[in-house]
């Protein structure tokens, strides 16, 4: 029996799944345990080993290979992790250590790539354009990230991680010259303009009051808060500019919007209208902008598909 094993590594929880086929309806088992990341790198690897053993014990199945959805990405040159907010795994040969601990080959990619892969293969893209050629998966929430999936010569979807492992990292393109400083070392990155925290920060600076993005949206719709109007206008205009770069370079069949800010309905209407001004196509934009289907399952499903 062929099975698909995937693990989604998060700062709080580690989730594992075994699928009998590449379908969201084929779950054999799904299990979560605490990451306990504060106890360090070796403990995280040990917790993953514990989870895989639980999956083995409860099903009697053995994996031939395991895919991992990770915070951060593996540097192809060094074989070590980088760009992870789980800082204890940065600089470590995480994939090799996992393979040694688990006794099976391991594939890893970041959460944005897993999101793109799962939505392209098992999610909303299959419902709308199953014969897609390229899909971009956007993470637009606390941070801004993305993943690229294209159809290979054999017809199977492939994650385009890139030569340096940073394929799809549109969150750290500069959108606003001399804007807010970003942890990546630059200023005015997409993440510092259109992420949830960046929008809330902008509202507070304009109004002197703290509001959640949900409340800001409500006040925008009511039309009686000029600061809310300015904040949402900032989101829509800069989303259009930022996403137009993706279209101009990749011209994907679809862009799937994930993350909390991706739930803002205006992005699919007014945000797309703003993008039309910047896309190099005489004001036309045929790219489909889609709401994701798999929710918080996207990471672990994408890992299994690796």
Residue, then its C-alpha position, 0 to 999 in steps of 0.5 A: x500500500x502506497x502512503x504519503x507521509x507529511x509533517x508540518x513543523x510549527x513553533x507550537x505544534x508539530x502535525x503529522x499526517x498519513x494519506x492513502x492518496x494525494x487527496x484531502x479525503x484520504x486521511x489515514x491518521x492525523x496527529x499533533x504533539x507539542x513542539x517545545x521549541x524552547x528546549x532547543x534544536x535536539x529536542x525539536x528533532x526528538x519530538x519529530x521522531x516521537x511523532x513519527x513513531x506514534x504514527x507508525x505504532x498506531x497504524x502499523x505502517x512504515x514510511x518510504x519517505x517523509x515530507x516536511x513543511x518547515x519554517x524557513x528554507x534549506x540553503x542548497x549550497x550548505x544543506x543547512x536551514x536559513x530564514x526561519x523564525x524558529x531560530x534554533x534550526x537556522x544554520x543546522x543540517x536539519x534535513x540530514x539530521x531528520x533522515x538520520x533520526x527517522x531512518x528514511x529519506x526526507x524532503x523539506x520545503x517552507x510553509x509557503x511552498x507547501x501551501x502553494x503545492x497543496x492548493x494547486x494539487x488538492x485544493x482550490x486550483x484543482x476545482x477551477x483550473x486542473x490543467x494549470x501550468x503555474x500557480x503562485x501561492x501568497x501568504x499574506x498575514x503576520x508576514x508576507x511570503x509565497x511559493x511557486x508551483x509549476x507543472x513538470x514535463x512528466x505532468x506532476x506539480x513541482x515546487x520551484x524552490x530556486x537555486x538559492x532556496x528563496x523562490x517565491x520570497x516576494x515579501x522582501x522585495x522593496x515596495x516603499x523606498x525608505x519605508x519601515x525597517x525590516x528584520x531582513x536588513x532592508x527598508x520598505x519591504x512588502x512585509x513592512x507595508x501590507x502585512x497585518x501588523x504593518x497595517x495596524x501600525x500604520x493605523x495607530x501612527x495616523x490615529x493614535x489608537x490601536x485597532x485590529x485589522x478586523x476592526x479597521x475593516x469594519x470602520x472602513x465599511x462604515x465610512x466614518x473613520x478617515x484613518x481606516x479609509x487611509x489604511x485600507x487604501x494603503x493595503x489595496x494600492x500597495x497590494x496591486x503594485x506588489x502583486x503586479x510584479x508577480x504577474x509581470x515576471x511569472x504570469x501564473x494561471x492563478x494566485x491563491x491568497x492565504x493568510x489572515x490578510x488574504x481573507x480581505x474580500x476587497x483584495x479580490x475585487x478592488x485589489x485586483x483592479x489596482x493591479x491592472x494599472x501596473x501589469x504590463x498588459x494594456x490594463x487587462x489582467x486574466x490571472x485568477x485570484x482564488x481563495x484557498x480551500x484547505x485552511x490550516x491543512x495546507x501545510x501538512x498536506x503539502x508536506x505529504x505531497x513532497 
